[in-house]
Amino acid sequence: MRYDEAANFLLDLRRFSPRAGTEGIADLLSTLDDPHRGPTYVQVAGSNGKGSTARMVAAALRETGLDVGLYTSPHFDDLRERIRVNDRKIPESAVTEYTAAIEEYVTEHAAAGESPTFFETVTGMALWHFGETDVDVAILEVGIGGRFDATSVVEPSAACVTSISLEHTDVLGDTIPEIAREKAAVAPADAPLVTATTGEARETIREIAGDLVTVGESADDDVRVSYEGPVSSGEAGVTITDADGTLDARIPLFGEHQSTNAGIAATLARQLVDIDDATLARGLRKAYWPGRFEVMSEEPLTVLDGAHNPDACAAVADTLADLDYDDLHFVVGAMNDKDHVGMAEALPTADHVWACRPDTGRAEDEAALAAAFRETGAGEVSTRRAVETALDRALAAAAPNDCVLVVGSLYTVAEARRRWTRVSVPKRADDLNESRAHLERAHVTPAGAWRMRGKGVHRVVRTHVQKRQAQYLKEELLSLGGECAVSGLNEQARGTLDVVMMATLAQFKRLCAKLDDQPYGLSIYADELRETLDIETDESGPVYPWMGEGTAVMGILNVTPDSFHDGGEYEAVEDAVARAERMVADGADIVDVGGESTRPGADPVPAETEIERIVPVIERIADLDCLISVDTMKAEVGRAALEAGADVLNDVTGLDDPEMRFVAAEYGAPLIVMHSLNAPVEPGEEPAYDDVVEDVIDELRERVLLAEKAGLPREKIVVDPGLGFAKRVDEEFEVLKRTDEFHALGCPVLIGHSHKSMFGAVGGPEDSASATVAGTAIAAERGADVVRVHDVPENVAAVRTVDATRRGADVAGDDDA
């Protein structure tokens, strides 16, 4: 079974109506030997705030070193987003394995009229995956209600009810007490139920659950929370007070309701583990959650929020009240079963509303949605069919001091968010086999991949677009003589598909021209495609070494006693300074100073010790004719280095310290973001990748967006795919081979391969300098903007050779004739 077949099989189960009770999922899990019996579980129920709370609990527990599973719904683009272990999506291979295991069971029960539903089956997959990966604890967001929800097949060790409002009344009941009674059924047997409900909802829950821990702003609450408002462009301050004291924290989520969610999450985490305040605060600060009052940019202030009912819209209105802006612009798309007038009344009055229709059969007609906003007194109201087009018009109409809010549904937010997250990956296809592999990775059917492989030995671009966009791209590119293959994943709930386009540059140029005036957001995609292929783009002079035509060389300067290659050689300041001067004389464009080893098994170094090692060196070499980079995992060290004269922050943890991106933005310093799961590397760490390059791109994408939202432009965000960090040797060579694909992130690309153990697989010693030089030549030829190396002269020669062959330049030298 292929992944596209497995995903389509699961998504096709949406045709079966939801059913109450846990008997069905229990029977399904029994056929898999009850994989859900192992982990500790947390259930998160409620009307609003479930996803944010679940995410905060997971982030806090992960910070203690536990392996944590997280199950949420719905998803944006890919059903795999619903199931995560340590914040990594379930692999395609696991989805395929699970589906193959249950296919016969589901088919037989469907024939008898008793098919598991989509939600039951995907919940089963989450529990199966958490068992297979042996997580310590799993956080489950409840679907509807609690008593009869599929997630209630587990016995939770901790649980909460975030809030209660009138929702799903046809299933849960017509009154607040009836709905509260259903949700209170998640109460754990051996711990108090945590809740932020009030009034009759709280009293009903107390009757059902008995022992409660209440969270809220009242002095009578067991846990008191206070929202301190925005403290930066991407974070808000919260205060959480309980019997043990007061915790001041920052969270990457805005709104008073999020402080309540943070209080619930902190209480649940403390019920499960002994967690100190600093660890808890750090975990809460890392609970990034897309589409929940997510600030994407500041001029104009652009916010995405998936609020889809009046209560959630009221919370958005309260949060907006804390922000300063002039005119207010809405981009609104909603489902046809929602209270549109109620939502419009709950939101503040907008100066301009752009009603649109997300690409799903459940979406409300944009004209009907516009009528609801006119009825409630909005200013100018316009309609656009596509979300992307509506957003583009709103941003164009907004002044720098205005606010643009995208709201109404997570479907709408998902389509809008692609303006910042979509990647179009340039591919190399030097022969038919490589062309066919590109197509198969996008889940094109085997017959289609075989038929179209011959068209791909030119320029190949893989992207992710809506169904209607995919159809138009295919028709237009075929008319121009190119080829376009569309994924066989035709059942994705968000209506987006992988597309592989194959054409000459001339054909791509003509395609972009055709897209410029087309609807459904295609004119916006034309500009993205031009950027991807460097077609008709404005050229500006280089500002940083990686913005020139060639590959920059970063020289490694380890001022540590225990680095894997040269530990102790440059521990003395004078030796380190002399080494830096020599590297610059040999042609290094950047000198990277590191005071802590990331080799396997390395001991952590306190920030004070790291600062003592690096600052004296940086102060001495700051005036050299090169950029000075600091290789550190700690924002505190990064700040000290920048104060001492460093220019660049190099973070091998990929922003594990949530303060790092803000330090970089404060100083305007370029930031290198590396893909790593743990640093220092944990021996034997080999996570599963479906396609190592595309998985790393996917996991770096949100890291890059975090840095961008902190205020850094993408030319100052350098991505490093992390050779030597949680990858097998064959995967590391695959990353090196496909270096150019990482430009899909819109950032410069750094390859750090120097003396890595991967070279031991090619017959030489593990620290082979010659193999490193060969790797440098490959990386440079494949488009690396920076290579990070120990041996500067040899690697400078390699990149200059590659640059010369690209330019076709004459190379002067002695004539031996």
N, C-alpha and C positions, 0 to 999 in steps of 0.2 A: 504494500500500500504506500502511495506517495503522500506527501503532506497535503497537497491540494485536495486529494480524494478524502483524506481524513477530516480536514477542516470543513469541506463541503458536507460531508456526512453529518458532522455535529451541528452545523448551522441549519441544515435542512430540518432538524428536529424542532425548530421554532414553529413549525406548522401545527404542532400539538399544543392544545390549550393547557395552561397551568393547572395543577391539581394540588389539593391540600393533603398534607400528611407526609411522614418520613418513611412509610413502608416501602415505597417504590425505590428510593435511593438506597435504603438498607439492603434490599434484595439485590440490587445492582452491585453494591460493594461486597456482598457475600460471595459473589462469583469471582471476585478478585482476592479472596481470602482476607477480607476486612482490613485493608491497608491503613485505615484511619485510626486504628487502635493505639498507635504509638505516641504521637505528639501530645503536648499540652495545648489546649484550645482556649481561645478567647472569642466570644461572640459579641458583635457590635450591632445592635438593633436600634431602630428609631425612624422617624419620618425624614429628618434632614440632619446632615452632619456626619452620617455614618462613614462615608469614605475618608473624609479628613481625619476623623478620630482613629479609624483603623490604621491609617498611614502613620499617624503620630505614635501610636502604640508600637507598631512594627519598628519604626526608626529608633525609639527609645530602647527597646529590648535588643535590637541589633548592636547598639552602642556598648552593651555589656559583654559582647563577644558571643552571644547565642546565635545559632542558625535559625533564621526566622522565615516562616512562610506567610504570605499575604494573599488573600483572596478577596477581590472587589469586583463590582460591576456598576455600570456597563463598561465597555471598552471604547477607545477612540477609533482605532484603525484595524487592530489585529486582536483576535480573541485571546491570544497568548498574554496580552497585557493584564488579563484578569488574574493570572496565577504567577506569583513571583516567589523566588527563594533568594534571600539576601539581596533583594532588589533586582534580580535578574529574571527576565521572562522565562517561562517554561520553554524548553527547546522544541523546535519542530519535530525532532526525532522522538521526543517523549509523547507529543500529541499523537503522532502516528502509531507508536507502540500501544498506547492506551486505547485508541480507537479500534485498532486491529483486535485487541483483546476483548472488547465489548460488542463488536459489530454483530456477531451471531446472536448474542443475547437480545440486543435492541431490536434486531430484525424479527426475531421470533415473537417478541412481545408486541411489536407493532402489528404483526399479522393477526394477533389475538385481540387487538384493540386496546392494548395496555402499554403502549410505548412510553419509556421514560421521556420526560420533557427535556428541552434544551438546557434549562437551568439545572435540573437534577443531574443531567449527564455531565455538564461542565463542573458542577460542584463535586461530583464523583471524581472527575479528573483531578481537581485541585487536591482532594483528600488523598487520592492515589499517589500523586506526585510528591506531596509532603511526606507520605510514608516511604516512598522510594528513595527520597533524598535524605531521610532521617533527620528532619528538622527538629529542633528542641521545642519550639512553640509555633503555633499557627494562628493567625488572626483572620477571622471569617466575618466579612460584612454580610449581614442577613439580607435576604432579598425582600420579601414582603412579610410583614408581621413578625412572627417568631415561633409560635406554637406549632404551626404546620409547615414551616419553612424547611427546605431541604438541608440547610446548614445545621438544623437542630437534630440531625442524626448523631451528632457528637454530644458528649457530656462536657460542657465547658468548665474550666477551673476559674474563670473570671468572665464577667459579662457586663454590658451596660445597655441602657436605653437612653439615647441622646436627647430626643425630643418627641413630642406627639402632636400631630395635626391631622385634620380630616384628609385622608388619602385612601385610595383603593377601597372605598366604602362598600363596593359590591362584594368584596372578599372579607374585609376585616370588621365591618359594622358601620353604622351610621352616626355613632357618637364617639366623643373623645374617650369616655370610660371603656367602651367596647374595644376600641383600637388599642388602648393602653393594656387591657387585659390580655390581648393576643401577644403583644410585644413583651410583656412581663414574663412570659413563659420561658425566656432564655435565662432566667435567674439560675446561678450555679448552686449546687447542693451544699458546698462547703465554704462559701464566701459571700459577702454582701453584694447585692446588685448595685451598680453605680448608675446614677441617673441625674440628669439636669432638668427633668420635667418639673412642672409646677402645678399648683391647683388640683383640680379633680383628677388629672392624669397621674400626678404623684401619689395621691391618696389611693387610687385604684391599684397602682403598682405596688404600694406598700401592703395592701390587702393580699395580693397574690404572692409577692416575693418575701414579705416579712422583713428581713434585715436589709436596710438600704444604707448606702453612702450617698449623700446628696451633694451636688455641685451647683454653685450659682454665686450670685453677687450679694445675697442676703447674709446678715450676721448669723442667722439660724442655720445656714448650710454647713455641712461637715467640712467641705472644701470650698473656700471662697476664692473667686477669681476676679481679676480686674484687668480690663483692656487699656493699655497705655497709648494706643494709637501707633501710627507709622513712625518708625525710627530711621528708616532709609527707604530707598526706592523699592526694596524687595523684602523688607521685614517689618514686623510689628512687635511691640513690647507687650508682655503679659506678666502678671504677678499671680502666683498660686500659693495660697496659704492653707495649711492644715494643722493638725495637732502637733506636728513635729517642727513647724517653722514656716518660713516664707521663701519661695523660690522666685527669683527674677529671671526671666528667660526671654529669648527672641524666637519668633516663629516666622516662617516664610509664607504666612497666610494672613490675610487682612480681615478684620471684622470682629466686632464684639463677640459674635457667636463662636468665632474660632478660639477666643480665650477660654470659653466654656468647654469646647472640644479638647483643648489642651489640658484643662483641669481634669476632665474625665480620663484622658489618656495617661496622665501622670499617675492618677489613682490606680488605674488598672495595672500599670507597669510595677508600681510599688506593691501591689497585692501579689505579684508573681515572683519578683526578684528583689534582692537587697541592692538598691541602686542609689548611689550618692547624688547630691544635688548637681554637681558639675557634669556628671555623666548624663543625667536626665536632661539637663538644659541643652547639652550638646546634641543629644538625640532629637529633642523637639525642634531644634534649630535646623536639622537636616531633613525635616518631613516635607519635602517639596511635593506638591500635589497639583498637577496640571489642571487648568480650567476652573479653579476655585478662587475667584477674585485674583486672578493672576495678572500682574502688571507686566506687560510685554515691552513697553517703551514709554518715554516721558514727554516727548515733544512731537505730537500731542500725547497726553496721558492716555494710554491704550490698555484697557482692562478686558479680560475674558472671564466670564462667570457662567456656569451651566445652570443657574437658577431656573427652575421650570414650574414653579407653583407660586401662589401669592406669598406664602410665608417666606420662602427662599428669596423672592424678589424684594420683600420688605427688609430682609437682612442686607441685601446688596445696597438698598437705598440708605440704610443706616451707615454702612461702611463708606459710601460715596460722600456722605456728609462730613467725614473727617478729612477730605482731600480738597485742595484748592484748584479750581479751574474756572474758566469763563463759560463758554457755551458747552452744552451737553448733546452728544450725538449718539443715537442708539443704532446698532445693527441687531435686528431681532428676527429669530426664526424659531418656531415652536411646533410641537406635535399637535395633531388635530383633536386630541382628547383632553386638552388642558383648558384651564379657565383663563382665556386670553384677556378678557376685560379685567378680571381680578388681578392678573399680573401687571397689566398696564397701570391700574390704580395704585398698586403697591410701589411701583418704581417712581422716582422723581419725574417731573414733567421735562421732557426733552425738547430742545430747540429744533432738532431734526431727527426723524426716525427713518431708517432704511429697513423696510420689511423685506424679508427674503425667504427662500425655501431651501432648507438642506436637502441633500440628495437621498431621500428615503421615502418610501411609500406612506409612512405615517405623518409626514410633514403637512402642516396647515398651508393652504394657499396663501401666497403673499398678499393678495388683495384683501382677503378676509382678515388677515392679521393687521394690515394697515388700517382697516375700518375700526378695529378695536382700539387702536391708539388714537385715531381721530376722535372717537367717541369720548375718550377720557381727557381730551384737551391738549394733546401734543401739538407742537408747532408745525413746521412743514413735515409732511409725510410722503416718502417716495417708496417705490417698489423696485426691486431687482430680483431676478429669478435665482441667481447664484449667490451663495454666501460670500465667496471670494470677491465677486464684483461689487457687492454691496459694501464690503469692508474697504475695498480700494476707493470707492466713491466717498465714503465717510472720511477716510484719512485725508483724501485730497481736499475735501471741503473744510476740514477742521484746521483752525489756527494753532500755532504752537502751544498756546496756553489753554486750549480746549481739552475736553475729555471725550474719548470714543469708547463706548461700552458695548461689547458683544454679549448677548444674553438670550435666554429663552429655552435653551436645550443644550445638553452636551453634544448632540449631533451638530448643532450650529457652531459651537466652540471648537469642535474637532476640525471642521472644515476651515474655520478662520485661522486656527493655530498653525496650519500647514504653511502659512505665509512665512513663519519663522522656523519651522522644523523640517519641511520637505527637503529631501536630498535627492539630487539627480546624479547618479554615479557614473562617471566616464569609465568606459571599459576598453581594454586592449584585446583585440582578437587577431592574433598573428596567423592562425590557421583554422581549419574547420572545426577541430576538436574544441579549441578555446571558444569559438563562437557558439557551438552547441552547449557548452558548459554554462555560458552566460544565460542562455535561454532557459536551461533546466533549473538554474538557481532561482529564476523568477517564476517557477512553477508552471512554465509553458508545458503543455502536454508533450509526451515523447514524439508523437507524429508531427506536431507543429515544430518542435525543435529540430527534428531531422530535415523537414522540408525547408525551413528558413535559415539554416545554419550558414549557407553560402552567402547570404546577404550581409552577414555580420562581420566580414573581414575588412571593414573600413572603420567608421566611427560608430561606437555602440554607446548608448546612454540608457541606463535603467532608472526609472522613476516610479512614483506612486501617486496616482491621480484618481478622480472620481470616475465612475462607470461612463457617464456621458462624455467626460473629457477623453477617456481612453478611446471611445468609439470615434470621436472626431479626429484625434491624432492619427489613428490607424487609417481612416479614409483619406486624410490629406497627405500623409507620408506615402501611402501607396500611389496616389495620383502623381506624386513627384518622382516616382521611380525608386523610392526607398522601401523599407520593410518595417512593419511594426507588429510585434507579438504581444498578445494580451494574456495575462495569467489565467490559468484554469480555476483559480480561486474565485468562483462566481457567486458565492453565497455570503461574502463578508457583510456583516450587519451594518457597517458604516458606509457601504457602497464605494469602497476604494479598492483599486487593483494595482498590482505591479504591471508595468509596461516596459518592454525593451524595444527601443527604436534603433534602427540600423540604416545608415545613409552616409553619403559623402558630406563634407563640410558645405559644399554648394547647395546640396539638397536641404540640409538643416537650415541654412540661411533663408532659403525660399520658404521653408516651413514657418520660421519665425515671422516672416513678413505676412504670411497668410493668417497667422494667429493673432496679429496685432489688433484686429477689429472684430474679433469673434466674442460671443457671449460665454457664459459659464466659467468665467475666470481664466479663459485661455489666453487673453491678452497679457495677463499678469504672468502666466507661466512662460510666455514667449521671452520675457526679460530674464527669467530664471535660466532658461535654456541657453540664451546668449552668454550668460555668466559661466555656465557649466562648460561650454565649448570655447569660451574666449572668442566669441563672434561679435564683431562690431562693438566692442566695449571700449570705454574711455581709458586711456593709458595715463598714469601719473608717474612722476619720477620716484625712484626708490627712496624710502625714508629709513627703512630697516634693512639689514643685510639680506633677509629672506624676501625682500621685495624687488631685488634685482633680477637679471636674466639667468644668472647661474645659481649654483648651490653654495650656501654659506657653510663654513666649517666652525663648529663649536669645539673648543679644546677643553678637556676635562681636567680640573684641578681639585684633587681630593686632599683636603687638609685633615685627614682622619688617620687613626692608627690601624684601622681594620677594613679598609675597602678591599674589594675582591682582587683588584689588579695591582694597585700601587699603594696599598695602605702603609702609611708611615713614612713614605719617601719624602713627602712635602709637608710634614707635620710642623716643622719649624717655619716661622714667618719668613725668614730670609730665603730659605729654600723654595717656599711657595711663590714668593715674589719673583725670584729668578726664573722659575719654571714658567710663570705667566708671561714674563718679558720674552722668553725664548719662543713660546708658542705664538705670540703676536708677530715676532720677527719672522717666524716660519709661515705666516699667512693666516693665522686664526682670525676670524671675524668676531667671535664671541669667546669669552673665557667663562666657564661654568664652575663656580666655586661651591664645593660641598663639604659640610661638616658632620654628616651622619651617613653611615653606610646603609645601603639597602640590600646587601647581599643576603642570601638565605641564612636564617638563624641569627642575624645581627641583633644585638641588644639595643633597645631604644636609648636615645641620648637626651638628657634634659635640655630644654631650650636654652638655659643659661650657659651650659657647656658648649652647645653648638654656636651660640653667639660669640663666646670667648674665642672659639677656634677661627671663625670666618671674618669677623669685623676688622681685626687688625690687618688682615690680608687685603680685604676689599678697599680699605682706606688707602693702602699703599699702591694699589694697582688701578684705582679709579680713573686716573688720568691717561692710561694707556690708550692707544688708538684702536679701540675695539669696544664692544658692549661687554658689560660685566653682568653675568647671570648668577643667581644664587639657587642652588639645588637644595630645597628644603621642603619638609612636610608640614611646617608650622608657620602660621600667619605671624606669630610674634617674632620669629626669626626673620621672616621675610621683611617685616617692617624695619627691623634693626639693620638689615643689609641694605635696604633702599636708602635709609638715613645715612649709611656709611658711604654711599656712592654707587651702589649697584643699579643696574638699569632694568633687569628682567627677573621675573620670578619663575622658577622651574619646579612645578609641583608634581612629583611622581605618584601621588595618591589620587590625582584627578579631582581635586577640591574636597577631599575628605574633611579638612578643616573648613567649616563654613565661613570663617572670617577671611580666608585667603583671597577670594574674588573681590571683596570690598577693599582690602589693602591695595590690591593691584589697581583698582579703579580710582582710589583716592590719590595715588601717586601717578596715575596715567601710565603705569608700567606694563609692558607686554607680559603675557602670562602663558606659560607652557602647561598644557593640561594633558597628562598622560593617562592612558588606559591601564588600570591595575585594579585588582580585586583586593589585594592586601600588600602593603609595603611596611616593613621589609617583607620579602617574599616568604611564604610559608612552604617549607620543603614538601614536595609531593603534591602540591596544589595543581590540579589539572581539571579545570571545569569543562563542561561540555559545550562545544560550539557547533552549530549547524553549518555555518560558513564563517570562518574566523574573521575574515575581513568585514563582511557585512554586519556581523554581530557586533564587532568592535565599533564600527561606524555608528550603529544604532545606539550603543551604550555611551559613546562619546557625545552624541547629538544633544542630549539633555544637559550634559556638563558644559558644553559650549554655550548653550542657551542661558544657563545660569550666569556664566561670566558676562555674556552680552547684556543680560538684564541688570547686572551690577553697574554697567556703564562702559564696558570695553567694546570698541569696534572689532570686527572679526579679523582685520589685519593685525591686531595686537593679541589675538588668541591663537597660539600655535598648538597644534594637536600632535601628540606622540602616541603611536599605536602600542607602545609598551613591549618591545622585544625583550624576552627574558622574564616577563611578569605573567604568570598564570597561563602559559601557552606551551604546547608541545613543540618539539623541534620542527616537525613538519609544518606546523601552523606558523611558526616564526618565519620559515622560508617562504610560505605562502604570503604572509604580510609583506615581506621584502619584495617579492615578485610583483605585488599589486599595490605598491606604494602610491601610485598616481590616483587610485580610487579614493583615497582619504581626502582629496581635494573636494569631494562632494560636500564636505562640511563647510565649504567657503572660507577655510582657514589655511594658513601656511602649515606645512607638514614637516615634522622633525623625525628622523630615524636615528635611534640610539642603539647601535649594534656592536659597539666596540668591544672586542675580546669576549664576546658572549659565548656561553657553552654550546650554543647551537652549531658553532663551527667545528666542534669535535666530531659531528656526524659526517663531515666530508673528508675525513681521513687525516686531518692535521691535528696538532695539539689544541687543546681547548682554548688556549689564549693566543691563538695564531694571529700575529699581526698581518701577515700576508692575506689571510682570509678576510680580515676586517677591511683591508684596502679593496679587495674584490667586491665585498658587500657595499662599500661606499660607491664604487663605480656603478653597481646595479641600481642603488638607491637614487643616485644623481641622474642616471639615464631614465629612470622611471618617475622623475619629477620631484624628488625630495627637495624641499627648500632649505633644510638644514640637516647636516649630519653631525652627530655628537661622538667624538673620538678621543682616544688617548694620544695616538701617534700623529701629530699634526703634519709634519712635512710630507710624509707618504700619502696621506689622505687629501691634502691640498693638491698634490700632483694628480691624484685620481680625478678629483672634481674638475680641475682645470682641463684635463684631457677630455672629459666628457663635454664640458662647455665648448671647447674648441671644435669638437666634431659636430656639435649642434650648429655652431655659427658657420661652419665651413671655412674657418679662418686659416690663413697661412701661419704656420708655426716656425718662427725663426730659430735657427740653430747652426752649429758648426758644420761646414761642408767638408766631409772627409775625402771627397773625390780628388 
